[in-house]
Amino acid sequence: MIERVNLSAKLALFSDHWNPKVVGELNGQHVKLVKFAGPFTWHHHEAEDEMFLVVRGRFRMEFRDRNVWLDEGELIIVPKGTEHRPVADEEVHVLLFEPATTLNTGNVTNERTAATLDRI
């Protein structure tokens, strides 16, 4: 069945941070929503690029050699193999687009690793 997805309505369904929720799938890719607050884990993805689109708020994507600030309506694509760490000084809402096999913490396994994702 073809359905539209209301991002604001989906984001209202959860309040936890760093725990992506799947809101759609296409061509082996997941469309995910996640809320960030504070710093995440330094990591990289061996085989997957990641796209981060800011729905609400702002955050910085830290790389070992620079930081990139992203505001509402802006996106960044992090190429596979690139070490990165998202950091949000205040809560930010982000849409992720990445292969369904992508683990949120990439090459690192820790308390923030979300091996199984909820679908909302």
N, C-alpha and C positions, 0 to 999 in steps of 0.2 A: 504494500500500500504506500502511495506517495503522500507524505505529510510535510507540512512546513514545520520549522523549528523556531520557536521564539526564544532567543538567547536570554533575555531578561527573566522570563518565566522559569527557564531551566536553572539559571544562576540562583534564583530565589529558593530552590529546592535543597540547597546545601550550604553549610557555613564552614566546613573544615578547609584547612589550607594544605596545599601541596599534594592533594589527592584527586587526580584527574577523573572526570566522568565522561563517558562516551555518549555523544548526542547524535552521532551519525556515522555511516560507513560508505565508502565508495572506492572501487578499484583497489581493494586491499589496504586502504588507508582509513584511519580513524579520525573523526572530528571530535575533539575533546574540549571540555570547559574545565577550568581550574582557577582556584583563587590562591594568590601568592600573598605571603606576609613574612617579612624578614628575609634572611639569606637562605638559599638552597645549598645543595651539595655540589662541589666542583666535580664535573664528570664530562665524558664525551661518549659519542655513539659511533661505534666502529663502522656500521654499514648504513646508517640512516641520516638523512637531513631532517631538520625540525623547523617548523614554521610557528612563530609566536605572533599573534595578533592581539593588540590591547583593545579590549571591549570597554573597560572602565578603569580609570586611574592611570598610573604611570609606574614604570620600573626601569631598572638598568640591567643590561646583560653585561656581565663582567667576562672579559677574556684576559688571559695572562698579560697581554700587552696594552690593553685599553678597555674603556667602558663605553657602552652605547646606551643612551637614554631613549626610551620609547614612551610616547604619549598615546592617548586614546586615538584609535583609528590608524595607528602605525603598526607595521609588522617588521619582523626580522627573520631571515632564514639562516640558521646555523648549519654550515656544511658538516657532513659526516667527518669524524675524526678531530673536530675542533673542540678543545676543552673550553667549557663555559660554566657560568653560574648565574642564574637569575637572582636578583635581590630587589625586594620591594620594601621601601621605608614605611609605606602604608598599604593597606589591602588593595590589591589590584585584581581585576577579572581578565582572564586571558583565554583566547581560543587557540588551541593547538591543532595542527594538521601534520600527521606523521604516519608512517607505516604501522599497521595493526600490531606488529611484533615489537615495536619500540618500548623498551622499559624506561620509565621516567627517570631513573637514576643512571641509565646507561651502563658504563663499565664498573659502577660501584653498587654494592649491596649494603644497605643500612636500614635504619628505622623509618626512613622516608620512601623506601622502595615499595611501589604499588604493583605487585605482581598480577593481581586480579583487579580489573576495573569495573566499577558499577556502571550500568547503563541507565540513563534517565531520559 
